[in-house]
Amino acid sequence: MKILVLNCGSSSIKYQLIDMETEEVMAKGYLEKIGLEDSFLTHTVNSEKHKIEKKIANHEEGIKLVIEQLLDKDYGVIKDLKEIDAVGHRVVHGGEKFSGSVIITDEVEDAIKECIPLAPLHNPAGITGIEACKKALPGLPMVGVFDTAFHQTLPKKAYMYAIPYEYYEKYGIRKYGFHGTSHRFVSKRVAEIMNKPIEDLKIIACHLGQGASLCAIKDGKSIETTMGLTPLAGVPMGSRSGDIDPSIVTFLMKNENLSSDEMDTILNKKSGKLGLSGVSIDDRDIEAAAEQGNERAQLAIDNFVYQVAGYIGKLAAQMNGVDVITFAGGIGENGIDARKQICEYLEFMGVKIDEEKNNCRGKEVEISTDDSKVKVYVVPTNEELMIARDTKELVSK
């Protein structure tokens, strides 16, 4: 079975074609700047990259361009579209409607549309990708895999905000959490590595990249996570503020005469490490600046590490213990210093890091010492494979 995995953004399409017999990625790519004059696609087969520069007006044209690459006579990986058995779509927000992945029907599409107010940037892109696929690949079964679904097991005491209850009833304002597909993949994988039933483990999964969230997983279920109604909450990120005193918002809006949209832009696109450092949203740039003596760059790093460690302590308390901590995402998988500094804060919990084991990037490895009371692993995430597995399971039924 071959499954095409699609992740549609507002102006982009990421994709992978996966052979589910071997779980091997046959081809993958990234189409950027849809709707602009300089749109282009980077298509990768056997580590060889092919760049196609072409004006793509919309997602429907984008899906067609992706299919053309998969069928290309020189570097294509299939000879006929009939070789593709199903499509798995990443959908950001499923609200309270979806607690798992589902076959996409007209009713499911309508439900995704109903969640647009909760994810006005992301869900319309997901719908656009689904509609484009229906036209380009008519009749092919499709599955929706939701970032929020894994967190639907949060208890009410964890997901409710202490604001008037009527806003939950009226608008669905509550904690939803994100990165669920990543947290689910990593928690299952670390249980396999440790050769223990996931139900016997208390796991804190740290997905640390330009977007970052932590998740407490007990009995194989998410019981707490750091992102909230939106992906803005929790730890500071590349350009997102993370948790702040809510009064900062009203204070700045009054004193800077800002609209709600302008305030939203500041919190989502001008804050986090970018806002503190004044350098970049990219950790590599920030680290380079810090090494050259840039104090604000160092502050951004120190603040991030401090906040992540603090949330690990909080999640451990809410789970009444922790057996294993995992690191994934761009920073989690490659940030040697960040992992070390975070774990140094956790020595009171019995966390001990083996610096030699920790000196690695992008590899699946235990980085704790043999006598560490809490085990620590780097587990590179694979959201696309998780989406493909869900798709295979549902389509095979």
QUITA-V878851 format. One record per pair of residues at least 6 apart in sequence whose C-alpha atoms are under 6 Angstrom apart, sorted by the first residue. I is the first residue (numbers start at 1). J is the second residue. Records with the same first field share a line. If there is no record, write none. Layout:
# QUITA-V878851
I = J  J
This chain:
# QUITA-V878851
1 = 20
2 = 18  19  20  84  85
3 = 17  18  84  85  86  87
4 = 16  17  87
5 = 15  16  87  88  89
6 = 14  15  89
7 = 13  14  90
8 = 125  126  129
9 = 125
10 = 125
11 = 33  34
12 = 31  32  34
13 = 30  31
14 = 29  30
15 = 28  29
16 = 27  28
17 = 25  26  27
18 = 24  25  26
27 = 44  45
28 = 43  44
29 = 42  43  44
30 = 41  42
31 = 40  41
32 = 39  40
33 = 39
34 = 56  58
35 = 56  57  58
37 = 55
39 = 54  55
40 = 52  53  54
41 = 51  52
42 = 50  51
43 = 49  50
60 = 132
69 = 76
70 = 76  77
71 = 78  79
86 = 140  141  142
87 = 142
88 = 142  143  387  391
89 = 144
90 = 145
91 = 126  145  146
92 = 146  147
93 = 148
94 = 146  148
98 = 149
99 = 149  152
100 = 149
101 = 144  145
102 = 143  144
103 = 142  143
104 = 142  143  144
116 = 123
143 = 391
147 = 178  179  180  181
148 = 176  177  178  180
150 = 180
151 = 222
153 = 222
154 = 223  224
159 = 174  175
160 = 174
161 = 174
174 = 229
175 = 228  229
176 = 228  229
177 = 227  228
181 = 383
182 = 381  383
186 = 381
191 = 198
198 = 220
199 = 219  220
202 = 217  218  322  323
203 = 216  217  322  324  325
204 = 215  216  325
205 = 214  215  325  326
206 = 214  326  327
207 = 213  328  329
208 = 329  331  332
209 = 329  330  331
210 = 237  238
211 = 237
212 = 237
213 = 226  227
214 = 225  226
215 = 224  225
216 = 222  223  224  315
217 = 223
226 = 234
227 = 233  234
232 = 240  242
233 = 242  243
234 = 242  243
235 = 242  307
236 = 242  272
237 = 272
238 = 272  273  281
239 = 268  269  270  271  272  273  274  281
240 = 267  268  269  271  272
241 = 267  271  272
273 = 300
274 = 280  281
276 = 300
277 = 296  297  300
286 = 297
290 = 297  298
305 = 342
309 = 342
316 = 322
323 = 374
324 = 374  375  376
325 = 376
326 = 376  377  378
327 = 378
328 = 379  380  381
333 = 361  362  380
334 = 361  362
350 = 372  373
351 = 372  373  374
352 = 368  369  372
353 = 367  368  369
354 = 367  368  369
357 = 367
358 = 367
364 = 378  379
365 = 377  378
366 = 376  377
367 = 376  377
368 = 375  376
